[in-house]
Amino acid sequence: MHIFITGEKHVGKSTVIRKVLEETSLKYGGLFSVSEFQGPDRLVYLTDESGSERKLCGICSSQHVTERRPEVFDTEGVRLLEKAARRNSLIVIDEIGNMESTAAVYSRTVENLLEDAGKTVLGVIQKRASSELAAKIRGNAGILMYTVTEDNRNALVNEISERLIRELCCKTDYR
C-alpha cells in the first residue's frame, strides 16, 4: 500500500505528513523539499529526514520555476531514497512536482519503490504536477490518493495514521 497526498498550494500537505509521522512514531526515511526565501526568489532544497544536509534543486520566482536542477534529483534524490529503502519499510517522498520532471534516474527510482511489495511510500504530489512520474502515480490503482483541504486536514492525519499502522504492524522495522 502506498499513500499520496495532494491539494492546493499551502493547504498543509507537508504538515499532514509531518503530523502523521509524529503521531505514529513509525520508523521512516526519505526525502523532503524545503524552501527558503531569498529576496523575491524561493530556493528549494532536497534534504533527508534529519534536515542536516541539503542540496539546492531549484529556484522559483512568484509562481514559476525559473531554474531546475534535475541532476540533483538524479544524484542526491536517488541517494536519499536508496538510503531510506535500505533502512526502512516506510519511505517518505515530500514532494513530487514538476521540478524533477526531467530527472530520469530519480523517476525510475521512485517507480521501483512503488513496485516493491516490501515498501510503503507516503508522499506528497503537487496538484498541478504534470510530469510523466506524476501521471503514473495518479494512474496507479495501488496508491491511495487523499486530497487535503482546510476542512479535512486534521481528520486526514488520524485516517492516514491508522492505515499506516495497520499496514506496517507486521513488518519488523516499523517502529
N, CA, C and O atoms as a DFTB+ gen file, in Angstrom:
700 C
 N C O
     1  1       0.845      -1.179       0.000
     2  2       0.000       0.000       0.000
     3  2       0.892       1.243       0.000
     4  3       1.899       1.311       0.704
     5  1       0.495       2.207      -0.799
     6  2       1.178       3.499      -0.844
     7  2       0.118       4.579      -0.698
     8  3      -1.022       4.419      -1.135
     9  1       0.513       5.675      -0.079
    10  2      -0.404       6.789       0.140
    11  2       0.248       8.068      -0.375
    12  3       1.389       8.380      -0.033
    13  1      -0.491       8.799      -1.199
    14  2      -0.043      10.113      -1.634
    15  2      -1.101      11.136      -1.271
    16  3      -2.301      10.867      -1.306
    17  1      -0.619      12.312      -0.924
    18  2      -1.477      13.425      -0.530
    19  2      -1.316      14.516      -1.567
    20  3      -0.201      14.823      -1.990
    21  1      -2.427      15.100      -1.976
    22  2      -2.407      16.202      -2.930
    23  2      -3.322      17.303      -2.401
    24  3      -4.019      17.114      -1.404
    25  1      -3.315      18.427      -3.057
    26  2      -4.160      19.547      -2.657
    27  2      -3.576      20.853      -3.161
    28  3      -2.503      20.887      -3.763
    29  1      -4.300      21.915      -2.903
    30  2      -3.858      23.246      -3.341
    31  2      -2.560      23.640      -2.634
    32  3      -2.205      23.074      -1.600
    33  1      -1.870      24.605      -3.200
    34  2      -0.650      25.125      -2.583
    35  2      -0.960      25.666      -1.190
    36  3      -1.983      26.314      -0.966
    37  1      -0.059      25.385      -0.274
    38  2      -0.106      25.922       1.093
    39  2      -1.328      25.486       1.895
    40  3      -1.704      26.165       2.851
    41  1      -1.960      24.361       1.528
    42  2      -3.127      23.882       2.269
    43  2      -2.709      23.028       3.472
    44  3      -3.500      22.807       4.389
    45  1      -1.460      22.553       3.459
    46  2      -0.993      21.766       4.596
    47  2      -0.614      20.328       4.263
    48  3      -0.646      19.466       5.141
    49  1      -0.257      20.055       3.017
    50  2       0.090      18.686       2.615
    51  2       1.302      18.168       3.395
    52  3       1.254      17.082       3.974
    53  1       2.360      18.930       3.406
    54  2       3.562      18.511       4.128
    55  2       3.321      18.475       5.631
    56  3       3.889      17.642       6.337
    57  1       2.490      19.364       6.110
    58  2       2.157      19.368       7.541
    59  2       1.418      18.092       7.918
    60  3       1.666      17.526       8.982
    61  1       0.515      17.633       7.059
    62  2      -0.185      16.368       7.319
    63  2       0.840      15.240       7.420
    64  3       0.770      14.423       8.339
    65  1       1.786      15.186       6.488
    66  2       2.824      14.150       6.519
    67  2       3.592      14.211       7.840
    68  3       3.762      13.189       8.505
    69  1       4.054      15.398       8.220
    70  2       4.832      15.533       9.463
    71  2       4.020      15.105      10.674
    72  3       4.541      14.434      11.566
    73  1       2.744      15.488      10.716
    74  2       1.898      15.110      11.859
    75  2       1.655      13.607      11.899
    76  3       1.639      13.016      12.979
    77  1       1.465      12.982      10.742
    78  2       1.303      11.519      10.697
    79  2       2.557      10.847      11.250
    80  3       2.460       9.923      12.057
    81  1       3.723      11.301      10.824
    82  2       4.972      10.711      11.288
    83  2       5.149      10.908      12.794
    84  3       5.614      10.005      13.488
    85  1       4.782      12.081      13.296
    86  2       4.874      12.340      14.740
    87  2       3.881      11.482      15.520
    88  3       4.229      10.895      16.545
    89  1       2.657      11.412      15.034
    90  2       1.593      10.691      15.744
    91  2       1.862       9.191      15.802
    92  3       1.574       8.549      16.813
    93  1       2.404       8.633      14.739
    94  2       2.590       7.186      14.670
    95  2       3.922       6.723      15.250
    96  3       4.051       5.566      15.653
    97  1       4.897       7.598      15.296
    98  2       6.259       7.235      15.719
    99  2       6.847       6.099      14.885
   100  3       7.695       5.345      15.362
   101  1       6.397       5.982      13.652
   102  2       6.922       4.948      12.766
   103  2       8.340       5.293      12.324
   104  3       8.680       6.461      12.136
   105  1       9.148       4.272      12.165
   106  2      10.499       4.443      11.646
   107  2      10.390       4.693      10.144
   108  3       9.693       3.958       9.444
   109  1      11.061       5.706       9.654
   110  2      10.961       6.069       8.241
   111  2      12.257       6.726       7.770
   112  3      13.117       7.108       8.564
   113  1      12.356       6.836       6.481
   114  2      13.432       7.590       5.849
   115  2      12.896       8.131       4.545
   116  3      11.810       7.754       4.105
   117  1      13.651       9.009       3.933
   118  2      13.197       9.530       2.655
   119  2      13.774      10.883       2.345
   120  3      14.858      11.246       2.802
   121  1      13.020      11.624       1.556
   122  2      13.478      12.959       1.191
   123  2      12.347      13.959       1.328
   124  3      11.165      13.641       1.199
   125  1      12.766      15.168       1.593
   126  2      11.844      16.268       1.827
   127  2      12.342      17.473       1.049
   128  3      13.547      17.690       0.920
   129  1      11.405      18.254       0.534
   130  2      11.797      19.516      -0.083
   131  2      11.486      20.624       0.915
   132  3      10.415      20.665       1.521
   133  1      12.439      21.501       1.061
   134  2      12.273      22.643       1.962
   135  2      12.599      23.911       1.185
   136  3      13.448      23.915       0.295
   137  1      11.911      24.975       1.539
   138  2      12.095      26.240       0.824
   139  2      12.652      27.303       1.746
   140  3      12.441      27.292       2.959
   141  1      13.364      28.212       1.129
   142  2      13.937      29.350       1.845
   143  2      13.829      30.558       0.911
   144  3      14.215      30.484      -0.256
   145  1      13.315      31.644       1.421
   146  2      13.178      32.830       0.593
   147  2      14.460      33.649       0.623
   148  3      15.074      33.860       1.668
   149  1      14.834      34.098      -0.564
   150  2      15.993      34.974      -0.718
   151  2      15.558      36.086      -1.655
   152  3      15.575      35.928      -2.875
   153  1      15.169      37.209      -1.074
   154  2      14.605      38.292      -1.875
   155  2      13.299      37.819      -2.489
   156  3      12.461      37.247      -1.792
   157  1      13.111      38.050      -3.791
   158  2      11.869      37.624      -4.440
   159  2      11.858      36.142      -4.816
   160  3      10.832      35.614      -5.243
   161  1      12.995      35.479      -4.658
   162  2      13.120      34.084      -5.072
   163  2      12.894      33.128      -3.908
   164  3      13.192      33.430      -2.753
   165  1      12.359      31.973      -4.257
   166  2      12.218      30.885      -3.286
   167  2      13.187      29.798      -3.714
   168  3      13.039      29.213      -4.787
   169  1      14.190      29.525      -2.865
   170  2      15.172      28.486      -3.132
   171  2      14.619      27.180      -2.586
   172  3      14.164      27.130      -1.443
   173  1      14.652      26.127      -3.384
   174  2      14.104      24.829      -2.985
   175  2      15.263      23.847      -2.845
   176  3      16.096      23.702      -3.740
   177  1      15.287      23.180      -1.699
   178  2      16.349      22.234      -1.381
   179  2      15.779      20.842      -1.161
   180  3      14.635      20.693      -0.732
   181  1      16.580      19.822      -1.456
   182  2      16.279      18.450      -1.055
   183  2      17.048      18.177       0.229
   184  3      18.203      18.580       0.372
   185  1      16.398      17.490       1.157
   186  2      17.059      17.126       2.404
   187  2      16.540      15.772       2.878
   188  3      15.511      15.288       2.407
   189  1      17.258      15.178       3.806
   190  2      16.787      13.925       4.389
   191  2      15.901      14.228       5.593
   192  3      15.603      15.388       5.877
   193  1      15.485      13.178       6.296
   194  2      14.565      13.355       7.420
   195  2      15.169      14.166       8.566
   196  3      14.431      14.773       9.344
   197  1      16.485      14.186       8.681
   198  2      17.105      14.952       9.767
   199  2      17.259      16.430       9.411
   200  3      17.371      17.274      10.300
   201  1      17.266      16.743       8.125
   202  2      17.453      18.124       7.683
   203  2      18.890      18.590       7.764
   204  3      19.177      19.766       7.538
   205  1      19.805      17.672       8.089
   206  2      21.195      18.081       8.294
   207  2      21.943      18.386       6.996
   208  3      22.857      19.209       6.986
   209  1      21.563      17.735       5.920
   210  2      22.187      18.005       4.626
   211  2      21.122      18.505       3.676
   212  3      19.992      18.016       3.681
   213  1      21.480      19.476       2.866
   214  2      20.521      19.917       1.859
   215  2      21.243      20.364       0.603
   216  3      22.336      20.930       0.645
   217  1      20.591      20.087      -0.512
   218  2      21.140      20.427      -1.825
   219  2      20.113      21.253      -2.580
   220  3      18.936      20.897      -2.624
   221  1      20.554      22.352      -3.172
   222  2      19.677      23.208      -3.957
   223  2      19.227      22.458      -5.206
   224  3      20.051      22.000      -5.997
   225  1      17.905      22.338      -5.376
   226  2      17.385      21.600      -6.544
   227  2      16.572      22.487      -7.475
   228  3      16.181      22.049      -8.557
   229  1      16.308      23.739      -7.069
   230  2      15.571      24.619      -7.955
   231  2      15.327      25.982      -7.350
   232  3      15.488      26.190      -6.148
   233  1      14.936      26.904      -8.207
   234  2      14.627      28.269      -7.791
   235  2      13.298      28.659      -8.417
   236  3      13.061      28.436      -9.604
   237  1      12.447      29.240      -7.603
   238  2      11.135      29.703      -8.077
   239  2      11.034      31.203      -7.863
   240  3      11.491      31.732      -6.850
   241  1      10.436      31.875      -8.821
   242  2      10.096      33.289      -8.691
   243  2       8.597      33.405      -8.867
   244  3       8.041      32.869      -9.826
   245  1       7.942      34.090      -7.967
   246  2       6.480      34.172      -7.964
   247  2       5.903      32.770      -7.989
   248  3       6.114      32.003      -7.049
   249  1       5.190      32.423      -9.028
   250  2       4.553      31.104      -9.114
   251  2       5.240      30.177     -10.115
   252  3       4.720      29.099     -10.402
   253  1       6.392      30.570     -10.652
   254  2       7.017      29.794     -11.718
   255  2       8.402      29.309     -11.322
   256  3       9.144      29.997     -10.621
   257  1       8.735      28.112     -11.786
   258  2      10.085      27.589     -11.607
   259  2      10.976      28.295     -12.611
   260  3      10.721      28.245     -13.814
   261  1      12.027      28.956     -12.122
   262  2      12.934      29.664     -13.024
   263  2      14.220      28.890     -13.263
   264  3      14.924      29.128     -14.244
   265  1      14.524      27.963     -12.363
   266  2      15.722      27.143     -12.544
   267  2      15.471      25.757     -11.967
   268  3      15.101      25.607     -10.803
   269  1      15.678      24.758     -12.800
   270  2      15.557      23.357     -12.378
   271  2      16.949      22.741     -12.359
   272  3      17.791      23.051     -13.202
   273  1      17.177      21.874     -11.394
   274  2      18.444      21.156     -11.323
   275  2      18.160      19.649     -11.250
   276  3      18.289      19.038     -10.189
   277  1      17.775      19.064     -12.381
   278  2      17.423      17.639     -12.382
   279  2      18.577      16.748     -11.939
   280  3      18.354      15.665     -11.399
   281  1      19.800      17.196     -12.163
   282  2      20.945      16.382     -11.753
   283  2      20.993      16.194     -10.236
   284  3      21.525      15.194      -9.756
   285  1      20.443      17.143      -9.482
   286  2      20.394      16.996      -8.021
   287  2      19.406      15.892      -7.642
   288  3      19.665      15.117      -6.721
   289  1      18.285      15.819      -8.342
   290  2      17.337      14.722      -8.109
   291  2      17.969      13.384      -8.490
   292  3      17.823      12.392      -7.776
   293  1      18.677      13.370      -9.630
   294  2      19.273      12.130     -10.124
   295  2      20.454      11.661      -9.273
   296  3      20.819      10.488      -9.342
   297  1      21.047      12.521      -8.492
   298  2      22.168      12.127      -7.623
   299  2      21.705      12.124      -6.161
   300  3      21.553      11.061      -5.559
   301  1      21.487      13.288      -5.606
   302  2      21.136      13.397      -4.187
   303  2      19.768      12.782      -3.887
   304  3      19.616      12.085      -2.884
   305  1      18.788      13.025      -4.727
   306  2      17.456      12.447      -4.504
   307  2      17.503      10.929      -4.523
   308  3      16.911      10.274      -3.665
   309  1      18.200      10.374      -5.492
   310  2      18.344       8.919      -5.584
   311  2      19.107       8.389      -4.374
   312  3      18.723       7.372      -3.797
   313  1      20.177       9.064      -3.989
   314  2      20.962       8.629      -2.826
   315  2      20.093       8.578      -1.568
   316  3      20.138       7.605      -0.816
   317  1      19.303       9.632      -1.345
   318  2      18.448       9.676      -0.156
   319  2      17.384       8.580      -0.174
   320  3      17.118       7.954       0.852
   321  1      16.779       8.350      -1.333
   322  2      15.754       7.303      -1.424
   323  2      16.359       5.910      -1.254
   324  3      15.774       5.059      -0.585
   325  1      17.516       5.675      -1.848
   326  2      18.153       4.368      -1.701
   327  2      18.592       4.127      -0.261
   328  3      18.448       3.019       0.256
   329  1      19.120       5.148       0.379
   330  2      19.496       5.026       1.798
   331  2      18.269       4.711       2.642
   332  3      18.319       3.841       3.512
   333  1      17.180       5.405       2.395
   334  2      15.948       5.172       3.147
   335  2      15.433       3.757       2.910
   336  3      14.989       3.098       3.851
   337  1      15.484       3.282       1.669
   338  2      14.969       1.956       1.339
   339  2      15.805       0.844       1.973
   340  3      15.269      -0.212       2.311
   341  1      17.090       1.064       2.135
   342  2      17.940       0.054       2.786
   343  2      17.597      -0.096       4.266
   344  3      17.756      -1.174       4.838
   345  1      17.125       0.989       4.884
   346  2      16.962       1.004       6.339
   347  2      15.518       0.919       6.820
   348  3      15.285       0.661       8.001
   349  1      14.535       1.130       5.929
   350  2      13.160       1.299       6.382
   351  2      12.156       0.638       5.448
   352  3      12.418       0.435       4.263
   353  1      11.000       0.309       6.015
   354  2       9.864      -0.144       5.210
   355  2       9.023       1.037       4.755
   356  3       8.370       0.973       3.714
   357  1       9.036       2.121       5.533
   358  2       8.264       3.318       5.212
   359  2       9.187       4.366       4.606
   360  3      10.146       4.811       5.236
   361  1       8.879       4.749       3.370
   362  2       9.666       5.736       2.635
   363  2       8.796       6.969       2.425
   364  3       7.667       6.866       1.945
   365  1       9.324       8.131       2.787
   366  2       8.597       9.389       2.631
   367  2       9.188      10.155       1.454
   368  3      10.404      10.298       1.330
   369  1       8.293      10.647       0.590
   370  2       8.702      11.487      -0.547
   371  2       7.860      12.755      -0.491
   372  3       6.671      12.740      -0.812
   373  1       8.477      13.830      -0.086
   374  2       7.779      15.112       0.039
   375  2       8.564      16.148      -0.766
   376  3       9.358      16.867      -0.159
   377  1       8.407      16.276      -2.043
   378  2       7.207      16.035      -2.764
   379  2       7.508      15.739      -4.210
   380  3       8.634      15.934      -4.668
   381  1       6.505      15.266      -4.938
   382  2       6.592      15.069      -6.386
   383  2       5.936      16.279      -7.046
   384  3       4.793      16.624      -6.746
   385  1       6.676      16.914      -7.948
   386  2       6.144      18.088      -8.637
   387  2       6.639      18.122     -10.069
   388  3       6.802      17.080     -10.703
   389  1       6.878      19.322     -10.579
   390  2       7.384      19.474     -11.944
   391  2       8.889      19.708     -11.982
   392  3       9.518      19.553     -13.029
   393  1       9.465      20.079     -10.845
   394  2      10.877      20.420     -10.828
   395  2      11.759      19.239     -11.245
   396  3      12.807      19.430     -11.863
   397  1      11.333      18.028     -10.907
   398  2      12.130      16.842     -11.220
   399  2      11.668      16.142     -12.499
   400  3      12.027      14.989     -12.739
   401  1      10.883      16.826     -13.311
   402  2      10.256      16.193     -14.482
   403  2      11.254      15.623     -15.484
   404  3      10.906      14.694     -16.214
   405  1      12.469      16.137     -15.546
   406  2      13.455      15.607     -16.494
   407  2      14.524      14.762     -15.804
   408  3      15.538      14.427     -16.416
   409  1      14.308      14.423     -14.562
   410  2      15.261      13.604     -13.799
   411  2      14.886      12.127     -13.966
   412  3      14.144      11.568     -13.159
   413  1      15.411      11.509     -15.023
   414  2      15.016      10.150     -15.395
   415  2      15.433       9.106     -14.361
   416  3      14.655       8.201     -14.060
   417  1      16.631       9.211     -13.819
   418  2      17.109       8.232     -12.841
   419  2      16.270       8.320     -11.573
   420  3      15.900       7.296     -10.999
   421  1      15.977       9.515     -11.143
   422  2      15.135       9.733      -9.964
   423  2      13.740       9.149     -10.192
   424  3      13.206       8.452      -9.328
   425  1      13.162       9.431     -11.334
   426  2      11.815       8.923     -11.636
   427  2      11.789       7.399     -11.612
   428  3      10.856       6.807     -11.071
   429  1      12.802       6.757     -12.191
   430  2      12.869       5.288     -12.165
   431  2      13.008       4.775     -10.738
   432  3      12.424       3.750     -10.389
   433  1      13.770       5.474      -9.917
   434  2      13.954       5.057      -8.523
   435  2      12.632       5.114      -7.776
   436  3      12.305       4.191      -7.030
   437  1      11.863       6.189      -7.965
   438  2      10.546       6.301      -7.332
   439  2       9.632       5.188      -7.840
   440  3       8.944       4.545      -7.048
   441  1       9.619       4.958      -9.142
   442  2       8.779       3.899      -9.721
   443  2       9.147       2.538      -9.140
   444  3       8.263       1.737      -8.838
   445  1      10.454       2.265      -8.978
   446  2      10.896       0.995      -8.408
   447  2      10.420       0.842      -6.959
   448  3      10.017      -0.248      -6.552
   449  1      10.463       1.911      -6.195
   450  2       9.965       1.857      -4.817
   451  2       8.473       1.529      -4.792
   452  3       8.008       0.778      -3.934
   453  1       7.733       2.095      -5.734
   454  2       6.295       1.852      -5.792
   455  2       5.971       0.422      -6.228
   456  3       4.872      -0.069      -5.972
   457  1       6.912      -0.243      -6.879
   458  2       6.715      -1.638      -7.293
   459  2       7.203      -2.623      -6.242
   460  3       6.932      -3.818      -6.356
   461  1       7.907      -2.162      -5.233
   462  2       8.480      -3.028      -4.201
   463  2       7.414      -3.343      -3.156
   464  3       6.989      -2.466      -2.404
   465  1       6.989      -4.597      -3.118
   466  2       5.925      -5.006      -2.190
   467  2       6.357      -4.885      -0.729
   468  3       5.507      -4.849       0.160
   469  1       7.653      -4.822      -0.471
   470  2       8.144      -4.702       0.901
   471  2       8.228      -3.277       1.402
   472  3       8.614      -3.048       2.548
   473  1       7.879      -2.329       0.576
   474  2       7.978      -0.916       0.953
   475  2       6.608      -0.262       0.925
   476  3       5.739      -0.628       0.134
   477  1       6.438       0.705       1.798
   478  2       5.259       1.563       1.803
   479  2       5.744       2.985       1.581
   480  3       6.620       3.466       2.300
   481  1       5.182       3.655       0.594
   482  2       5.569       5.034       0.298
   483  2       4.457       5.958       0.777
   484  3       3.281       5.758       0.471
   485  1       4.854       6.964       1.530
   486  2       3.964       8.046       1.960
   487  2       4.502       9.297       1.292
   488  3       5.628       9.714       1.565
   489  1       3.705       9.901       0.418
   490  2       4.229      11.013      -0.347
   491  2       3.252      12.148      -0.556
   492  3       2.056      12.043      -0.286
   493  1       3.811      13.234      -1.047
   494  2       3.041      14.404      -1.449
   495  2       3.226      14.567      -2.944
   496  3       4.336      14.434      -3.461
   497  1       2.136      14.856      -3.636
   498  2       2.209      15.135      -5.062
   499  2       1.481      16.457      -5.314
   500  3       0.325      16.626      -4.926
   501  1       2.164      17.372      -5.957
   502  2       1.545      18.666      -6.248
   503  2       0.320      18.467      -7.117
   504  3       0.323      17.654      -8.041
   505  1      -0.721      19.212      -6.814
   506  2      -1.969      19.097      -7.566
   507  2      -1.764      19.395      -9.044
   508  3      -2.388      18.769      -9.901
   509  1      -0.895      20.345      -9.341
   510  2      -0.690      20.755     -10.729
   511  2       0.508      20.086     -11.396
   512  3       0.875      20.450     -12.513
   513  1       1.118      19.113     -10.725
   514  2       2.262      18.428     -11.320
   515  2       1.825      17.716     -12.597
   516  3       0.843      16.973     -12.602
   517  1       2.564      17.950     -13.675
   518  2       2.179      17.390     -14.966
   519  2       3.252      16.484     -15.561
   520  3       3.216      16.173     -16.751
   521  1       4.195      16.065     -14.742
   522  2       5.271      15.208     -15.242
   523  2       4.754      13.794     -15.515
   524  3       3.669      13.416     -15.073
   525  1       5.549      13.031     -16.244
   526  2       5.204      11.636     -16.516
   527  2       5.128      10.843     -15.214
   528  3       4.249       9.998     -15.053
   529  1       6.041      11.111     -14.291
   530  2       6.025      10.436     -12.993
   531  2       4.737      10.738     -12.236
   532  3       4.126       9.833     -11.668
   533  1       4.326      11.989     -12.224
   534  2       3.081      12.367     -11.541
   535  2       1.887      11.647     -12.155
   536  3       1.002      11.183     -11.435
   537  1       1.859      11.553     -13.479
   538  2       0.756      10.856     -14.158
   539  2       0.741       9.376     -13.799
   540  3      -0.328       8.796     -13.604
   541  1       1.918       8.758     -13.710
   542  2       1.984       7.341     -13.342
   543  2       1.481       7.126     -11.911
   544  3       0.780       6.153     -11.633
   545  1       1.835       8.016     -11.033
   546  2       1.384       7.889      -9.644
   547  2      -0.131       8.031      -9.574
   548  3      -0.810       7.227      -8.935
   549  1      -0.653       9.057     -10.233
   550  2      -2.111       9.264     -10.218
   551  2      -2.865       8.098     -10.848
   552  3      -3.981       7.787     -10.433
   553  1      -2.267       7.449     -11.849
   554  2      -2.932       6.362     -12.548
   555  2      -2.717       4.989     -11.926
   556  3      -3.237       3.997     -12.436
   557  1      -1.967       4.913     -10.843
   558  2      -1.654       3.642     -10.203
   559  2      -2.775       3.259      -9.242
   560  3      -2.992       3.926      -8.230
   561  1      -3.477       2.193      -9.565
   562  2      -4.609       1.755      -8.742
   563  2      -4.179       1.291      -7.352
   564  3      -5.015       1.208      -6.451
   565  1      -2.911       0.991      -7.160
   566  2      -2.418       0.543      -5.862
   567  2      -2.062       1.670      -4.912
   568  3      -1.573       1.423      -3.810
   569  1      -2.300       2.900      -5.327
   570  2      -1.970       4.056      -4.496
   571  2      -3.250       4.702      -4.000
   572  3      -4.143       5.025      -4.783
   573  1      -3.326       4.886      -2.695
   574  2      -4.441       5.637      -2.108
   575  2      -4.106       7.115      -2.237
   576  3      -3.035       7.548      -1.810
   577  1      -4.998       7.881      -2.814
   578  2      -4.770       9.305      -3.028
   579  2      -5.752      10.096      -2.172
   580  3      -6.966       9.912      -2.269
   581  1      -5.221      10.966      -1.345
   582  2      -6.034      11.836      -0.499
   583  2      -5.865      13.276      -0.953
   584  3      -4.751      13.711      -1.247
   585  1      -6.957      14.011      -1.012
   586  2      -6.902      15.437      -1.297
   587  2      -7.105      16.198       0.008
   588  3      -8.133      16.063       0.671
   589  1      -6.115      16.990       0.358
   590  2      -6.155      17.764       1.600
   591  2      -6.858      19.090       1.352
   592  3      -6.591      19.776       0.365
   593  1      -7.757      19.436       2.257
   594  2      -8.390      20.759       2.273
   595  2      -8.251      21.324       3.684
   596  3      -7.876      20.609       4.613
   597  1      -8.553      22.594       3.835
   598  2      -8.523      23.177       5.177
   599  2      -9.523      22.474       6.097
   600  3      -9.293      22.358       7.300
   601  1     -10.618      22.014       5.530
   602  2     -11.661      21.381       6.337
   603  2     -11.313      19.963       6.782
   604  3     -11.752      19.537       7.850
   605  1     -10.536      19.221       5.991
   606  2     -10.308      17.815       6.335
   607  2      -8.897      17.487       6.806
   608  3      -8.630      16.340       7.162
   609  1      -8.000      18.445       6.819
   610  2      -6.597      18.110       7.072
   611  2      -6.351      17.486       8.444
   612  3      -5.493      16.611       8.566
   613  1      -7.072      17.906       9.471
   614  2      -6.867      17.297      10.785
   615  2      -7.398      15.867      10.827
   616  3      -6.762      14.984      11.402
   617  1      -8.550      15.640      10.226
   618  2      -9.120      14.291      10.194
   619  2      -8.241      13.348       9.365
   620  3      -8.142      12.161       9.678
   621  1      -7.604      13.869       8.312
   622  2      -6.746      13.027       7.482
   623  2      -5.545      12.504       8.252
   624  3      -5.084      11.389       8.006
   625  1      -5.044      13.295       9.172
   626  2      -3.911      12.836       9.980
   627  2      -4.286      11.531      10.679
   628  3      -3.523      10.566      10.645
   629  1      -5.448      11.501      11.307
   630  2      -5.892      10.291      12.009
   631  2      -6.122       9.135      11.052
   632  3      -5.682       8.015      11.313
   633  1      -6.809       9.397       9.947
   634  2      -7.123       8.329       9.000
   635  2      -5.867       7.710       8.402
   636  3      -5.743       6.488       8.328
   637  1      -4.944       8.552       7.980
   638  2      -3.715       8.056       7.359
   639  2      -2.854       7.347       8.408
   640  3      -2.254       6.312       8.117
   641  1      -2.790       7.887       9.603
   642  2      -2.018       7.249      10.679
   643  2      -2.525       5.837      10.948
   644  3      -1.736       4.899      11.058
   645  1      -3.830       5.691      11.052
   646  2      -4.417       4.369      11.307
   647  2      -4.115       3.395      10.171
   648  3      -3.791       2.233      10.418
   649  1      -4.219       3.859       8.935
   650  2      -3.932       2.980       7.785
   651  2      -2.473       2.536       7.792
   652  3      -2.176       1.366       7.552
   653  1      -1.570       3.462       8.064
   654  2      -0.148       3.116       8.068
   655  2       0.174       2.122       9.173
   656  3       0.921       1.168       8.952
   657  1      -0.373       2.333      10.340
   658  2      -0.102       1.411      11.448
   659  2      -0.624       0.017      11.111
   660  3       0.056      -0.978      11.361
   661  1      -1.828      -0.059      10.544
   662  2      -2.365      -1.366      10.139
   663  2      -1.469      -2.014       9.080
   664  3      -1.207      -3.216       9.137
   665  1      -1.009      -1.230       8.134
   666  2      -0.183      -1.763       7.042
   667  2       1.174      -2.237       7.550
   668  3       1.669      -3.276       7.115
   669  1       1.770      -1.492       8.455
   670  2       3.149      -1.763       8.848
   671  2       3.272      -2.581      10.133
   672  3       4.384      -2.914      10.543
   673  1       2.163      -2.904      10.764
   674  2       2.229      -3.578      12.064
   675  2       2.950      -4.915      12.011
   676  3       3.514      -5.337      13.021
   677  1       2.951      -5.581      10.898
   678  2       3.568      -6.900      10.800
   679  2       5.018      -6.850      10.326
   680  3       5.686      -7.883      10.301
   681  1       5.517      -5.684       9.952
   682  2       6.886      -5.563       9.476
   683  2       7.804      -5.352      10.668
   684  3       7.442      -4.669      11.626
   685  1       8.970      -5.926      10.608
   686  2       9.859      -5.939      11.767
   687  2      10.501      -4.592      12.073
   688  3      10.911      -4.371      13.212
   689  1      10.605      -3.697      11.121
   690  2      11.307      -2.433      11.376
   691  2      10.388      -1.234      11.419
   692  3      10.833      -0.112      11.178
   693  1       9.119      -1.440      11.720
   694  2       8.165      -0.339      11.607
   695  2       8.252       0.675      12.724
   696  3       7.780       1.797      12.539
   697  1       8.824       0.356      13.868
   698  2       8.956       1.341      14.959
   699  2      10.365       1.427      15.430
   700  3      10.667       2.201      16.339
